[in-house]
């Protein structure tokens, strides 16, 4: 089963770490990602740019409103996400618990939703509407 794992970074904590230790942490994180790949648990992963390059969209009063910055204000920022394969939620927790990134902020793990049936049904409806 696929799990989406959101990694948050505590900016205050990160900012207090000397640059050499930051580099070492990044290397440990990427080495663990290589372990996930080698063991067949890695599906995908991406880092995210900071909140200064973020826009949020919200549908309000019949139109889309665009605002600068992330939706939630917090001292932790969403730093990236991993998509992993795990037997179950407990296995996903075990895999991410070993990721060095847990030392730098909170992680959130959610089972991926298989949208295939919903997509197929929508495709059928749209084909009938043509």
C-alpha positions as a Markdown table, in Angstrom:
| # | Residue | x | y | z |
|---|---|---|---|---|
| 1 | Unk | 0.0 | 0.0 | 0.0 |
| 2 | Unk | 1.2 | 3.5 | -0.7 |
| 3 | Unk | 1.6 | 6.1 | 2.0 |
| 4 | Unk | 2.1 | 9.8 | 1.6 |
| 5 | Unk | 4.5 | 11.1 | 4.2 |
| 6 | Unk | 4.7 | 14.9 | 4.8 |
| 7 | Unk | 7.9 | 16.1 | 6.4 |
| 8 | Unk | 7.8 | 19.4 | 8.3 |
| 9 | Unk | 10.8 | 21.4 | 9.2 |
| 10 | Unk | 11.1 | 23.4 | 12.5 |
| 11 | Unk | 12.8 | 26.5 | 11.0 |
| 12 | Unk | 13.8 | 27.8 | 14.4 |
| 13 | Unk | 15.6 | 24.6 | 15.3 |
| 14 | Unk | 17.1 | 24.3 | 11.8 |
| 15 | Unk | 18.4 | 27.8 | 12.0 |
| 16 | Unk | 20.3 | 27.2 | 15.2 |
| 17 | Unk | 22.3 | 24.3 | 13.7 |
| 18 | Unk | 25.7 | 25.1 | 12.2 |
| 19 | Unk | 26.0 | 24.8 | 8.4 |
| 20 | Unk | 28.2 | 21.8 | 8.6 |
| 21 | Unk | 25.7 | 19.9 | 10.7 |
| 22 | Unk | 22.9 | 21.0 | 8.4 |
| 23 | Unk | 24.9 | 19.5 | 5.5 |
| 24 | Unk | 25.5 | 16.3 | 7.5 |
| 25 | Unk | 21.7 | 16.0 | 8.3 |
| 26 | Unk | 20.8 | 16.4 | 4.6 |
| 27 | Unk | 23.3 | 13.7 | 3.7 |
| 28 | Unk | 21.9 | 11.3 | 6.3 |
| 29 | Unk | 18.3 | 12.0 | 5.1 |
| 30 | Unk | 19.3 | 11.3 | 1.4 |
| 31 | Unk | 21.3 | 8.2 | 2.5 |
| 32 | Unk | 18.1 | 6.9 | 4.2 |
| 33 | Unk | 16.1 | 7.6 | 1.1 |
| 34 | Unk | 18.6 | 5.5 | -0.8 |
| 35 | Unk | 18.0 | 2.7 | 1.7 |
| 36 | Unk | 14.2 | 3.0 | 1.1 |
| 37 | Unk | 14.9 | 2.8 | -2.6 |
| 38 | Unk | 17.2 | -0.3 | -2.3 |
| 39 | Unk | 14.6 | -2.1 | -0.2 |
| 40 | Unk | 11.7 | -1.4 | -2.6 |
| 41 | Unk | 9.8 | 1.0 | -0.3 |
| 42 | Unk | 10.5 | 4.3 | -2.2 |
| 43 | Unk | 7.8 | 5.4 | -4.7 |
| 44 | Unk | 8.6 | 9.1 | -5.0 |
| 45 | Unk | 9.7 | 12.1 | -3.1 |
| 46 | Unk | 10.1 | 15.9 | -3.6 |
| 47 | Unk | 11.4 | 18.7 | -1.5 |
| 48 | Unk | 9.4 | 21.9 | -1.4 |
| 49 | Unk | 10.6 | 25.5 | -1.7 |
| 50 | Unk | 9.8 | 27.8 | 1.3 |
| 51 | Unk | 6.7 | 29.6 | 2.2 |
| 52 | Unk | 7.9 | 32.8 | 0.5 |
| 53 | Unk | 7.3 | 31.1 | -2.9 |
| 54 | Unk | 3.8 | 29.7 | -1.9 |
| 55 | Unk | 0.4 | 30.8 | -3.0 |
| 56 | Unk | -2.9 | 29.5 | -1.6 |
| 57 | Unk | -6.1 | 29.2 | -3.6 |
| 58 | Unk | -9.6 | 29.2 | -2.1 |
| 59 | Unk | -13.0 | 29.3 | -3.7 |
| 60 | Unk | -15.0 | 32.2 | -2.2 |
| 61 | Unk | -18.2 | 33.9 | -3.4 |
| 62 | Unk | -18.2 | 32.3 | -6.8 |
| 63 | Unk | -14.6 | 32.8 | -7.7 |
| 64 | Unk | -11.1 | 31.7 | -6.9 |
| 65 | Unk | -9.2 | 33.9 | -4.4 |
| 66 | Unk | -5.3 | 33.7 | -4.5 |
| 67 | Unk | -3.2 | 34.8 | -1.6 |
| 68 | Unk | 0.5 | 34.8 | -1.1 |
| 69 | Unk | 1.9 | 32.4 | 1.5 |
| 70 | Unk | 0.8 | 29.1 | 2.9 |
| 71 | Unk | -2.6 | 28.5 | 4.3 |
| 72 | Unk | -1.5 | 27.7 | 7.8 |
| 73 | Unk | 0.7 | 29.9 | 9.9 |
| 74 | Unk | 3.1 | 27.7 | 11.9 |
| 75 | Unk | 6.7 | 27.6 | 13.1 |
| 76 | Unk | 7.0 | 24.4 | 11.1 |
| 77 | Unk | 6.9 | 24.5 | 7.3 |
| 78 | Unk | 6.1 | 21.7 | 5.0 |
| 79 | Unk | 9.5 | 20.8 | 3.7 |
| 80 | Unk | 8.7 | 17.9 | 1.4 |
| 81 | Unk | 6.9 | 14.7 | 0.9 |
| 82 | Unk | 7.7 | 11.1 | 0.3 |
| 83 | Unk | 5.6 | 8.4 | -1.2 |
| 84 | Unk | 6.5 | 5.0 | 0.1 |
| 85 | Unk | 5.3 | 1.4 | -0.2 |
| 86 | Unk | 4.6 | -0.3 | 3.1 |
| 87 | Unk | 2.6 | -3.4 | 4.2 |
| 88 | Unk | 0.4 | -1.3 | 6.5 |
| 89 | Unk | 0.3 | 1.9 | 8.5 |
| 90 | Unk | 2.5 | 0.3 | 11.3 |
| 91 | Unk | 5.1 | -0.6 | 8.7 |
| 92 | Unk | 5.0 | 3.0 | 7.3 |
| 93 | Unk | 5.4 | 4.4 | 10.8 |
| 94 | Unk | 8.4 | 2.1 | 11.3 |
| 95 | Unk | 10.0 | 3.2 | 8.0 |
| 96 | Unk | 9.6 | 6.9 | 8.6 |
| 97 | Unk | 10.6 | 6.6 | 12.3 |
| 98 | Unk | 14.1 | 5.6 | 11.1 |
| 99 | Unk | 14.3 | 8.6 | 8.7 |
| 100 | Unk | 16.8 | 11.2 | 10.1 |
| 101 | Unk | 14.4 | 13.9 | 9.1 |
| 102 | Unk | 12.2 | 13.1 | 12.1 |
| 103 | Unk | 14.9 | 14.9 | 14.2 |
| 104 | Unk | 14.1 | 18.2 | 12.4 |
| 105 | Unk | 10.3 | 18.3 | 12.7 |
| 106 | Unk | 7.0 | 16.5 | 12.7 |
| 107 | Unk | 6.0 | 14.0 | 10.0 |
| 108 | Unk | 2.4 | 13.2 | 9.0 |
| 109 | Unk | 1.7 | 9.8 | 7.3 |
| 110 | Unk | -1.5 | 9.2 | 5.4 |
| 111 | Unk | -2.6 | 6.2 | 3.3 |
| 112 | Unk | -2.9 | 7.1 | -0.4 |
| 113 | Unk | -6.4 | 7.1 | -1.8 |
| 114 | Unk | -6.9 | 4.9 | -4.9 |
| 115 | Unk | -8.8 | 7.3 | -7.2 |
| 116 | Unk | -9.0 | 4.8 | -10.1 |
| 117 | Unk | -12.7 | 3.9 | -9.6 |
| 118 | Unk | -13.7 | 7.5 | -9.2 |
| 119 | Unk | -11.7 | 8.5 | -12.3 |
| 120 | Unk | -13.2 | 5.6 | -14.3 |
| 121 | Unk | -16.8 | 6.5 | -13.3 |
| 122 | Unk | -16.2 | 10.2 | -14.2 |
| 123 | Unk | -14.8 | 9.2 | -17.6 |
| 124 | Unk | -17.9 | 7.1 | -18.2 |
| 125 | Unk | -20.2 | 10.0 | -17.2 |
| 126 | Unk | -18.3 | 12.5 | -19.4 |
| 127 | Unk | -18.3 | 10.1 | -22.4 |
| 128 | Unk | -22.1 | 9.7 | -22.1 |
| 129 | Unk | -22.5 | 13.5 | -21.9 |
| 130 | Unk | -20.8 | 14.1 | -25.3 |
